[in-house]
Amino acid sequence: MNSFPITIDAYGESAIIVKWPNEVSEEILDDILFFQEKLKGVLDDNWDLIPAYNSLTLVNPFTTISFQEIKPKLEEWYSTKGMLGQTERYLWKLPVCYDDEFALDFSSLEDQIGLSKEEIIKLHTSHSYTVYGIGFLPGFMYLGGLPPVLETKRRDTPRLHVDKGSVGLAGKQTGIYPQDSPGGWNIIGKCPVPMFNLKAKSPCFVSVGDKVQFFSIGKPEYEVYKIEAQVGILEPEKLPWNA
């Protein structure tokens, strides 16, 4: 396992943020997740560990953290993290309906990137994406690995309302809106799988470090998936995957 130059900073009275080099890299993400597993073995259950693209945030809401005490410990734990067993990761296969009713921005995307709707769908479903972070909204996955030809700018004017399940493109990323919200991503379809369920044991079933691959479905299939989701029997397909 590679090591990287890291920085450690206080993040308020009850949190610490550990930062890696500012670049999008699966090697960096793997190292973050590897260090997270190390910390799970040395910190008590009061700590929440939040990984993202280039950082790991440690939060303990039950105490005021002594930065001077914990910083050298974190540096030592990182330098001596050794080799741990890999955590189980998954490839999730998620359906997307690219019907015109849901694909609000295909016409502008065709002009922007010079590809037809069919070509955009083929490219979007032919790649697997890495979950680099979950945030903005509960369950909103930031998925990296978008084919360069699909890289797009955000909408000049964000929408005040984007439907739950909408699948969008922005910059080098793709993602699914887990609930109704404002948003400025280019919408190309809709996924019927609920991405966040507060009543579930794990409200967001996907974890940072997992992979996601989309597959195209028609409107009738979308309606069937939607009903299955409403009655609680929809189980997204997952396959074991380890970096």
Backbone as CSV, one residue per row, in Angstrom:
resi,resn,N_x,N_y,N_z,CA_x,CA_y,CA_z,C_x,C_y,C_z
1,MET,0.844,-1.193,0.000,0.000,0.000,0.000,0.880,1.244,0.000
2,ASN,0.657,2.162,-0.957,1.421,3.396,-1.031,1.071,4.320,0.120
3,SER,2.033,5.186,0.477,1.775,6.260,1.425,1.947,7.584,0.699
4,PHE,1.275,8.616,1.202,1.282,9.924,0.563,1.571,10.983,1.615
5,PRO,2.055,12.156,1.189,2.199,13.260,2.145,0.815,13.725,2.588
6,ILE,0.573,13.715,3.879,-0.734,14.131,4.399,-0.568,15.344,5.299
7,THR,-1.649,16.092,5.444,-1.692,17.183,6.410,-2.840,16.919,7.377
8,ILE,-2.686,17.352,8.608,-3.696,17.125,9.651,-4.035,18.467,10.277
9,ASP,-5.324,18.811,10.264,-5.756,20.110,10.774,-6.967,19.953,11.686
10,ALA,-7.078,20.863,12.648,-8.293,20.929,13.446,-9.440,21.386,12.553
11,TYR,-10.630,20.875,12.837,-11.811,21.192,12.040,-12.945,21.544,12.992
12,GLY,-12.736,22.616,13.750,-13.641,22.958,14.833,-13.204,22.276,16.122
13,GLU,-14.065,22.308,17.129,-13.703,21.773,18.438,-13.836,20.255,18.513
14,SER,-14.622,19.666,17.628,-14.923,18.235,17.758,-14.574,17.430,16.516
15,ALA,-13.711,17.966,15.676,-13.380,17.246,14.448,-11.945,17.531,14.022
16,ILE,-11.400,16.567,13.293,-10.069,16.648,12.697,-10.217,16.286,11.229
17,ILE,-9.495,16.975,10.351,-9.511,16.602,8.947,-8.094,16.248,8.502
18,VAL,-7.969,15.069,7.891,-6.705,14.595,7.337,-6.803,14.737,5.823
19,LYS,-5.835,15.416,5.211,-5.896,15.694,3.778,-4.755,15.014,3.037
20,TRP,-5.105,14.485,1.872,-4.151,13.886,0.950,-3.902,14.852,-0.207
21,PRO,-2.955,14.559,-1.116,-2.733,15.448,-2.267,-4.026,15.733,-3.024
22,ASN,-4.162,16.957,-3.507,-5.399,17.419,-4.132,-5.473,16.962,-5.592
23,GLU,-5.759,15.701,-5.769,-5.946,15.142,-7.103,-6.927,13.973,-7.014
24,VAL,-7.604,13.718,-8.127,-8.550,12.606,-8.183,-7.780,11.354,-8.565
25,SER,-7.668,10.426,-7.638,-6.835,9.240,-7.836,-7.413,8.074,-7.053
26,GLU,-7.572,6.937,-7.704,-8.052,5.752,-6.994,-7.016,5.268,-5.987
27,GLU,-5.727,5.482,-6.271,-4.699,5.090,-5.302,-4.837,5.902,-4.012
28,ILE,-5.106,7.192,-4.153,-5.305,8.030,-2.969,-6.559,7.594,-2.229
29,LEU,-7.643,7.358,-2.960,-8.876,6.916,-2.313,-8.666,5.594,-1.584
30,ASP,-7.937,4.671,-2.203,-7.650,3.393,-1.540,-6.877,3.611,-0.241
31,ASP,-5.917,4.544,-0.272,-5.116,4.810,0.926,-5.980,5.422,2.024
32,ILE,-6.903,6.314,1.645,-7.818,6.908,2.619,-8.660,5.822,3.287
33,LEU,-9.219,4.939,2.483,-10.060,3.875,3.027,-9.237,2.887,3.855
34,PHE,-7.998,2.663,3.453,-7.096,1.782,4.196,-6.811,2.376,5.579
35,PHE,-6.527,3.691,5.609,-6.256,4.363,6.883,-7.515,4.394,7.750
36,GLN,-8.662,4.556,7.125,-9.925,4.520,7.864,-10.078,3.198,8.613
37,GLU,-9.751,2.089,7.949,-9.841,0.782,8.597,-8.864,0.685,9.755
38,LYS,-7.674,1.262,9.585,-6.711,1.290,10.685,-7.293,2.026,11.896
39,LEU,-7.910,3.178,11.643,-8.437,3.992,12.734,-9.610,3.319,13.435
40,LYS,-10.383,2.540,12.704,-11.493,1.818,13.334,-10.985,0.865,14.415
41,GLY,-9.737,0.433,14.261,-9.170,-0.499,15.230,-8.538,0.169,16.433
42,VAL,-8.319,1.497,16.374,-7.633,2.166,17.481,-8.488,3.254,18.145
43,LEU,-9.560,3.690,17.492,-10.444,4.694,18.072,-11.705,4.031,18.620
44,ASP,-12.334,4.655,19.598,-13.548,4.067,20.153,-14.761,4.388,19.280
45,ASP,-15.901,3.862,19.671,-17.102,3.967,18.844,-17.716,5.369,18.826
46,ASN,-17.183,6.296,19.599,-17.716,7.659,19.587,-17.295,8.449,18.348
47,TRP,-16.331,7.901,17.603,-15.806,8.617,16.444,-16.562,8.222,15.173
48,ASP,-16.917,9.239,14.379,-17.419,9.018,13.027,-16.298,9.333,12.047
49,LEU,-16.109,8.460,11.054,-15.053,8.628,10.056,-15.700,8.844,8.693
50,ILE,-15.387,9.959,8.057,-16.059,10.347,6.822,-15.032,10.504,5.708
51,PRO,-14.923,9.513,4.818,-13.960,9.605,3.710,-14.551,10.358,2.530
52,ALA,-13.674,10.977,1.737,-14.080,11.649,0.507,-12.896,11.638,-0.453
53,TYR,-12.987,12.395,-1.541,-11.971,12.390,-2.589,-10.549,12.429,-2.054
54,ASN,-10.247,13.428,-1.241,-8.869,13.667,-0.807,-8.757,13.880,0.694
55,SER,-9.743,13.400,1.435,-9.711,13.677,2.872,-10.411,12.593,3.673
56,LEU,-10.086,12.573,4.948,-10.780,11.742,5.920,-11.072,12.633,7.122
57,THR,-12.356,12.843,7.400,-12.750,13.691,8.522,-13.120,12.821,9.709
58,LEU,-12.550,13.146,10.858,-12.805,12.407,12.096,-13.641,13.307,13.005
59,VAL,-14.803,12.844,13.407,-15.705,13.647,14.216,-16.039,12.897,15.504
60,ASN,-15.887,13.590,16.626,-16.308,13.045,17.921,-17.179,14.097,18.604
61,PRO,-18.506,13.992,18.459,-19.398,15.024,18.997,-19.529,15.008,20.514
62,PHE,-18.891,14.043,21.169,-19.061,13.882,22.609,-17.945,14.531,23.429
63,THR,-16.998,15.163,22.729,-15.881,15.742,23.475,-15.265,16.886,22.687
64,THR,-14.509,17.733,23.384,-13.668,18.732,22.727,-12.307,18.089,22.491
65,ILE,-11.898,18.017,21.242,-10.682,17.300,20.879,-9.446,18.138,21.196
66,SER,-8.463,17.512,21.799,-7.165,18.152,21.994,-6.323,17.895,20.746
67,PHE,-6.245,18.899,19.890,-5.515,18.747,18.630,-4.047,18.411,18.877
68,GLN,-3.446,19.033,19.861,-2.027,18.806,20.140,-1.761,17.371,20.574
69,GLU,-2.754,16.732,21.174,-2.571,15.349,21.609,-2.819,14.352,20.483
70,ILE,-3.841,14.617,19.674,-4.218,13.605,18.698,-3.402,13.685,17.413
71,LYS,-2.882,14.869,17.074,-2.138,14.984,15.822,-0.946,14.028,15.758
72,PRO,-0.052,13.999,16.774,1.075,13.056,16.690,0.633,11.591,16.660
73,LYS,-0.481,11.289,17.318,-0.985,9.919,17.276,-1.420,9.548,15.863
74,LEU,-2.126,10.460,15.207,-2.568,10.193,13.832,-1.375,10.031,12.901
75,GLU,-0.355,10.857,13.081,0.845,10.753,12.251,1.521,9.400,12.453
76,GLU,1.588,8.954,13.709,2.197,7.650,13.997,1.350,6.518,13.420
77,TRP,0.030,6.591,13.598,-0.845,5.535,13.082,-0.762,5.447,11.556
78,TYR,-0.623,6.605,10.912,-0.526,6.574,9.455,0.811,5.980,9.011
79,SER,1.881,6.348,9.689,3.208,5.876,9.280,3.412,4.397,9.591
80,THR,2.618,3.867,10.531,2.785,2.460,10.926,1.526,1.650,10.614
81,LYS,0.775,2.097,9.613,-0.512,1.449,9.366,-0.385,0.011,8.891
82,GLY,0.827,-0.358,8.388,1.063,-1.754,8.043,0.128,-2.252,6.965
83,MET,-0.089,-3.547,6.954,-0.956,-4.166,5.953,-2.169,-4.763,6.655
84,LEU,-3.343,-4.283,6.274,-4.585,-4.806,6.824,-5.328,-5.579,5.752
85,GLY,-6.250,-6.409,6.166,-7.089,-7.099,5.200,-7.986,-6.109,4.475
86,GLN,-8.257,-6.364,3.216,-9.107,-5.473,2.443,-10.556,-5.556,2.915
87,THR,-11.209,-4.414,2.929,-12.633,-4.415,3.254,-13.416,-4.826,2.021
88,GLU,-14.586,-5.395,2.251,-15.422,-5.821,1.137,-16.004,-4.603,0.443
89,ARG,-15.847,-4.580,-0.865,-16.438,-3.527,-1.675,-17.310,-4.182,-2.735
90,TYR,-18.194,-3.369,-3.304,-19.162,-3.930,-4.246,-19.264,-3.108,-5.524
91,LEU,-19.616,-3.798,-6.583,-20.036,-3.173,-7.834,-21.554,-3.235,-7.861
92,TRP,-22.188,-2.073,-7.885,-23.644,-1.983,-7.903,-24.112,-1.717,-9.327
93,LYS,-25.083,-2.497,-9.787,-25.644,-2.302,-11.119,-27.023,-1.655,-10.970
94,LEU,-27.129,-0.438,-11.468,-28.333,0.362,-11.246,-29.017,0.694,-12.575
95,PRO,-30.345,0.513,-12.630,-31.082,0.801,-13.865,-31.325,2.299,-14.034
96,VAL,-31.288,2.737,-15.285,-31.610,4.125,-15.614,-32.528,4.133,-16.829
97,CYS,-33.604,4.897,-16.738,-34.482,5.105,-17.887,-34.092,6.433,-18.534
98,TYR,-33.671,6.358,-19.788,-33.231,7.549,-20.523,-34.346,8.093,-21.418
99,ASP,-35.599,7.770,-21.095,-36.741,8.245,-21.862,-36.759,9.778,-21.903
100,ASP,-37.306,10.315,-22.998,-37.319,11.769,-23.172,-38.025,12.485,-22.014
101,GLU,-38.976,11.807,-21.371,-39.685,12.423,-20.250,-38.739,12.764,-19.104
102,PHE,-37.682,11.944,-18.948,-36.744,12.115,-17.846,-35.446,12.797,-18.279
103,ALA,-35.089,12.660,-19.556,-33.803,13.160,-20.060,-33.960,14.618,-20.484
104,LEU,-33.924,15.508,-19.523,-34.282,16.906,-19.769,-33.233,17.674,-20.564
105,ASP,-31.992,17.197,-20.557,-30.914,18.008,-21.131,-30.196,17.350,-22.299
106,PHE,-30.787,16.333,-22.907,-30.100,15.672,-24.011,-29.874,16.612,-25.194
107,SER,-30.847,17.439,-25.507,-30.700,18.306,-26.679,-29.533,19.266,-26.508
108,SER,-29.405,19.860,-25.314,-28.290,20.781,-25.093,-26.963,20.034,-25.031
109,LEU,-26.975,18.807,-24.490,-25.740,18.017,-24.441,-25.286,17.604,-25.830
110,GLU,-26.235,17.262,-26.687,-25.879,16.887,-28.062,-25.144,18.031,-28.740
111,ASP,-25.592,19.246,-28.506,-24.916,20.415,-29.086,-23.568,20.655,-28.419
112,GLN,-23.515,20.434,-27.095,-22.295,20.759,-26.345,-21.152,19.793,-26.628
113,ILE,-21.468,18.493,-26.705,-20.380,17.514,-26.864,-20.383,16.832,-28.231
114,GLY,-21.379,17.133,-29.054,-21.366,16.639,-30.429,-21.664,15.165,-30.582
115,LEU,-22.420,14.586,-29.637,-22.798,13.181,-29.729,-24.319,13.071,-29.728
116,SER,-24.811,12.006,-30.347,-26.247,11.765,-30.344,-26.686,11.199,-29.000
117,LYS,-27.993,11.192,-28.754,-28.539,10.622,-27.532,-28.119,9.168,-27.386
118,GLU,-28.204,8.411,-28.463,-27.858,6.985,-28.423,-26.384,6.796,-28.059
119,GLU,-25.520,7.649,-28.602,-24.086,7.540,-28.298,-23.814,7.904,-26.838
120,ILE,-24.513,8.915,-26.332,-24.329,9.310,-24.927,-24.754,8.181,-24.002
121,ILE,-25.905,7.565,-24.298,-26.391,6.457,-23.462,-25.413,5.293,-23.493
122,LYS,-24.932,4.960,-24.676,-23.999,3.837,-24.807,-22.734,4.080,-23.985
123,LEU,-22.200,5.285,-24.045,-20.994,5.603,-23.287,-21.278,5.628,-21.782
124,HIS,-22.407,6.195,-21.402,-22.728,6.320,-19.976,-22.914,4.958,-19.318
125,THR,-23.423,3.987,-20.057,-23.677,2.659,-19.489,-22.525,1.683,-19.691
126,SER,-21.513,2.067,-20.444,-20.428,1.124,-20.742,-19.255,1.246,-19.780
127,HIS,-19.335,2.182,-18.851,-18.252,2.384,-17.897,-18.736,2.129,-16.475
128,SER,-17.814,1.717,-15.619,-18.119,1.651,-14.188,-17.499,2.872,-13.524
129,TYR,-18.149,3.342,-12.480,-17.754,4.588,-11.830,-17.394,4.330,-10.374
130,THR,-16.404,5.060,-9.896,-15.966,4.931,-8.510,-16.696,5.938,-7.639
131,VAL,-17.182,5.477,-6.489,-17.835,6.366,-5.525,-16.734,7.073,-4.725
132,TYR,-16.481,8.339,-5.070,-15.411,9.096,-4.414,-15.907,9.844,-3.180
133,GLY,-17.185,10.049,-3.086,-17.716,10.765,-1.931,-19.226,10.675,-1.900
134,ILE,-19.799,10.885,-0.730,-21.259,10.918,-0.563,-21.569,12.163,0.255
135,GLY,-22.353,13.079,-0.320,-22.622,14.318,0.380,-23.521,15.227,-0.432
136,PHE,-23.511,16.524,-0.110,-24.393,17.533,-0.697,-25.816,17.282,-0.226
137,LEU,-26.350,16.106,-0.557,-27.604,15.609,0.002,-27.327,14.225,0.573
138,PRO,-28.070,13.778,1.584,-27.877,12.418,2.092,-28.064,11.391,0.971
139,GLY,-27.021,10.609,0.712,-27.093,9.584,-0.318,-26.670,10.039,-1.697
140,PHE,-26.245,11.308,-1.848,-25.798,11.774,-3.166,-24.372,11.290,-3.415
141,MET,-24.213,10.427,-4.399,-22.912,9.853,-4.721,-22.193,10.714,-5.754
142,TYR,-20.935,11.051,-5.476,-20.088,11.681,-6.473,-19.311,10.579,-7.175
143,LEU,-19.691,10.327,-8.429,-19.143,9.197,-9.179,-18.111,9.683,-10.182
144,GLY,-16.860,9.251,-9.995,-15.781,9.591,-10.911,-15.532,8.476,-11.905
145,GLY,-14.865,8.819,-13.001,-14.573,7.836,-14.034,-15.380,8.052,-15.290
146,LEU,-15.994,9.227,-15.409,-16.790,9.541,-16.599,-15.882,9.578,-17.829
147,PRO,-16.304,8.972,-18.954,-15.508,9.078,-20.183,-15.261,10.548,-20.514
148,PRO,-14.043,10.926,-20.875,-13.732,12.344,-21.123,-14.673,13.020,-22.104
149,VAL,-15.145,12.279,-23.095,-16.022,12.885,-24.100,-17.362,13.310,-23.495
150,LEU,-17.731,12.756,-22.336,-18.988,13.120,-21.687,-18.815,14.231,-20.652
151,GLU,-17.604,14.723,-20.481,-17.394,15.799,-19.518,-18.100,17.062,-19.999
152,THR,-18.886,17.661,-19.114,-19.713,18.809,-19.486,-19.655,19.870,-18.404
153,LYS,-19.975,21.079,-18.790,-20.108,22.137,-17.788,-21.496,22.046,-17.151
154,ARG,-21.626,22.583,-15.963,-22.936,22.658,-15.318,-23.858,23.575,-16.118
155,ARG,-25.144,23.443,-15.852,-26.102,24.342,-16.462,-25.821,25.791,-16.049
156,ASP,-25.983,26.723,-16.989,-25.768,28.134,-16.659,-26.743,28.605,-15.591
157,THR,-27.974,28.080,-15.646,-28.983,28.432,-14.653,-29.472,27.154,-13.977
158,PRO,-29.118,26.926,-12.706,-29.591,25.712,-12.016,-31.115,25.684,-11.938
159,ARG,-31.663,24.475,-11.922,-33.098,24.319,-11.731,-33.444,24.472,-10.250
160,LEU,-34.609,25.040,-10.001,-35.080,25.142,-8.626,-35.604,23.811,-8.118
161,HIS,-35.957,22.902,-9.054,-36.475,21.595,-8.666,-35.940,20.527,-9.621
162,VAL,-35.259,19.545,-9.051,-34.826,18.348,-9.787,-35.461,17.154,-9.096
163,ASP,-36.104,16.287,-9.862,-36.813,15.146,-9.286,-35.867,14.144,-8.629
164,LYS,-36.340,13.551,-7.554,-35.651,12.421,-6.936,-35.392,11.339,-7.977
165,GLY,-34.170,10.785,-7.981,-33.811,9.727,-8.918,-33.210,10.222,-10.208
166,SER,-33.228,11.542,-10.447,-32.662,12.074,-11.686,-31.170,11.792,-11.762
167,VAL,-30.720,11.387,-12.942,-29.313,11.069,-13.176,-28.703,12.214,-13.977
168,GLY,-27.581,12.744,-13.496,-27.013,13.910,-14.149,-25.532,13.794,-14.427
169,LEU,-25.053,14.743,-15.251,-23.636,14.880,-15.574,-23.205,16.297,-15.221
170,ALA,-21.997,16.427,-14.692,-21.420,17.744,-14.420,-19.918,17.603,-14.294
171,GLY,-19.183,18.358,-15.079,-17.733,18.255,-15.030,-17.268,16.854,-15.389
172,LYS,-16.474,16.247,-14.522,-15.949,14.903,-14.741,-16.763,13.849,-14.004
173,GLN,-17.968,14.218,-13.537,-18.718,13.325,-12.657,-20.128,13.042,-13.180
174,THR,-20.680,11.938,-12.683,-22.085,11.634,-12.859,-22.653,11.295,-11.487
175,GLY,-23.973,11.345,-11.355,-24.565,11.073,-10.053,-26.076,11.004,-10.122
176,ILE,-26.671,10.592,-9.000,-28.127,10.435,-8.889,-28.624,11.336,-7.755
177,TYR,-29.626,12.147,-8.049,-30.234,12.968,-6.992,-31.076,12.055,-6.090
178,PRO,-30.738,11.951,-4.800,-31.448,11.016,-3.923,-32.790,11.538,-3.424
179,GLN,-33.073,12.793,-3.650,-34.354,13.374,-3.252,-34.609,14.608,-4.101
180,ASP,-35.844,15.087,-4.091,-36.165,16.322,-4.801,-35.317,17.457,-4.235
181,SER,-34.720,18.250,-5.133,-33.881,19.349,-4.661,-33.567,20.280,-5.824
182,PRO,-33.059,21.467,-5.542,-32.485,22.271,-6.613,-31.232,21.581,-7.146
183,GLY,-30.813,21.938,-8.348,-29.601,21.333,-8.881,-29.214,21.896,-10.233
184,GLY,-27.913,21.870,-10.512,-27.407,22.433,-11.758,-26.758,21.436,-12.689
185,TRP,-26.920,20.122,-12.402,-26.325,19.129,-13.282,-27.222,18.920,-14.501
186,ASN,-26.620,18.399,-15.573,-27.346,18.096,-16.802,-28.061,16.754,-16.646
187,ILE,-29.384,16.760,-16.725,-30.180,15.569,-16.444,-30.374,14.741,-17.713
188,ILE,-30.002,13.452,-17.625,-30.075,12.575,-18.797,-30.982,11.367,-18.581
189,GLY,-31.529,11.187,-17.390,-32.383,10.024,-17.146,-32.840,9.983,-15.705
190,LYS,-33.444,8.849,-15.355,-33.936,8.692,-13.977,-33.743,7.250,-13.532
191,CYS,-33.284,7.102,-12.270,-33.060,5.786,-11.669,-34.170,5.512,-10.654
192,PRO,-34.852,4.360,-10.737,-35.954,4.066,-9.814,-35.516,3.529,-8.459
193,VAL,-34.218,3.279,-8.277,-33.724,2.710,-7.021,-33.551,3.823,-5.991
194,PRO,-34.235,3.769,-4.845,-34.043,4.789,-3.805,-32.608,4.749,-3.278
195,MET,-31.949,5.901,-3.288,-30.552,5.953,-2.876,-30.387,6.259,-1.388
196,PHE,-31.481,6.656,-0.736,-31.384,6.959,0.699,-32.712,6.633,1.359
197,ASN,-32.649,5.820,2.422,-33.842,5.422,3.157,-33.545,5.524,4.647
198,LEU,-34.084,6.544,5.273,-33.778,6.811,6.680,-34.236,5.680,7.591
199,LYS,-35.209,4.876,7.146,-35.734,3.795,7.983,-34.882,2.529,7.895
200,ALA,-33.998,2.456,6.923,-33.172,1.264,6.738,-32.018,1.242,7.738
201,LYS,-31.514,0.040,8.013,-30.377,-0.103,8.926,-29.175,0.662,8.402
202,SER,-28.936,0.554,7.098,-27.921,1.367,6.418,-28.658,2.287,5.452
203,PRO,-28.937,3.537,5.839,-29.770,4.411,5.004,-29.264,4.571,3.579
204,CYS,-27.932,4.610,3.412,-27.335,4.644,2.070,-26.591,3.340,1.865
205,PHE,-27.070,2.495,0.955,-26.500,1.155,0.825,-25.139,1.154,0.143
206,VAL,-24.814,2.215,-0.572,-23.534,2.316,-1.270,-22.514,2.987,-0.347
207,SER,-21.251,2.568,-0.452,-20.188,3.143,0.371,-19.120,3.780,-0.517
208,VAL,-18.415,4.752,0.042,-17.259,5.323,-0.658,-16.274,4.197,-0.959
209,GLY,-15.787,4.148,-2.186,-14.886,3.081,-2.615,-15.570,2.015,-3.437
210,ASP,-16.901,1.959,-3.374,-17.652,1.025,-4.225,-17.614,1.488,-5.676
211,LYS,-18.120,0.637,-6.552,-18.269,0.968,-7.976,-19.750,0.944,-8.338
212,VAL,-20.107,1.714,-9.337,-21.474,1.748,-9.854,-21.428,1.629,-11.368
213,GLN,-22.282,0.775,-11.912,-22.448,0.703,-13.362,-23.936,0.794,-13.677
214,PHE,-24.274,1.617,-14.657,-25.664,1.810,-15.046,-26.026,0.908,-16.218
215,PHE,-27.300,0.520,-16.282,-27.806,-0.161,-17.466,-29.140,0.463,-17.862
216,SER,-29.387,0.475,-19.156,-30.533,1.187,-19.700,-31.803,0.341,-19.628
217,ILE,-32.907,0.972,-19.216,-34.206,0.305,-19.200,-35.227,1.211,-19.890
218,GLY,-36.312,0.600,-20.373,-37.385,1.359,-20.989,-38.377,1.861,-19.959
219,LYS,-39.339,2.647,-20.417,-40.337,3.219,-19.514,-41.169,2.142,-18.804
220,PRO,-41.641,1.075,-19.497,-42.406,0.044,-18.776,-41.599,-0.620,-17.659
221,GLU,-40.306,-0.911,-17.930,-39.470,-1.509,-16.894,-39.285,-0.544,-15.728
222,TYR,-39.134,0.730,-16.039,-38.980,1.736,-14.995,-40.183,1.713,-14.053
223,GLU,-41.385,1.615,-14.619,-42.592,1.619,-13.801,-42.649,0.387,-12.897
224,VAL,-42.181,-0.759,-13.407,-42.152,-1.982,-12.587,-41.163,-1.814,-11.432
225,TYR,-39.957,-1.326,-11.741,-38.957,-1.084,-10.692,-39.495,-0.105,-9.652
226,LYS,-40.191,0.922,-10.110,-40.705,1.939,-9.200,-41.713,1.340,-8.219
227,ILE,-42.590,0.454,-8.729,-43.564,-0.220,-7.856,-42.844,-1.111,-6.852
228,GLU,-41.846,-1.855,-7.318,-41.083,-2.716,-6.418,-40.410,-1.897,-5.319
229,ALA,-39.920,-0.708,-5.684,-39.295,0.155,-4.682,-40.314,0.646,-3.661
230,GLN,-41.490,0.992,-4.126,-42.531,1.507,-3.235,-42.982,0.470,-2.213
231,VAL,-43.004,-0.806,-2.607,-43.444,-1.848,-1.674,-42.275,-2.481,-0.919
232,GLY,-41.056,-1.999,-1.200,-39.891,-2.423,-0.434,-39.272,-3.744,-0.831
233,ILE,-39.480,-4.175,-2.083,-38.900,-5.456,-2.503,-37.808,-5.297,-3.558
234,LEU,-37.490,-4.048,-3.902,-36.466,-3.826,-4.918,-35.085,-3.971,-4.298
235,GLU,-34.307,-4.910,-4.806,-32.943,-5.147,-4.328,-31.979,-4.911,-5.479
236,PRO,-31.207,-3.829,-5.452,-30.253,-3.598,-6.543,-29.202,-4.700,-6.598
237,GLU,-28.814,-5.043,-7.812,-27.813,-6.104,-7.994,-26.444,-5.617,-7.533
238,LYS,-25.749,-6.469,-6.778,-24.398,-6.123,-6.362,-23.487,-7.317,-6.548
239,LEU,-22.245,-7.037,-6.906,-21.229,-8.052,-7.094,-20.022,-7.703,-6.245
240,PRO,-19.399,-8.670,-5.583,-18.189,-8.348,-4.813,-17.119,-7.786,-5.718
241,TRP,-16.447,-6.773,-5.217,-15.344,-6.158,-5.949,-14.336,-5.632,-4.947
242,ASN,-13.090,-5.908,-5.170,-12.019,-5.388,-4.302,-10.965,-4.715,-5.139
243,ALA,-10.498,-3.576,-4.644,-9.448,-2.843,-5.362,-8.157,-3.642,-5.372
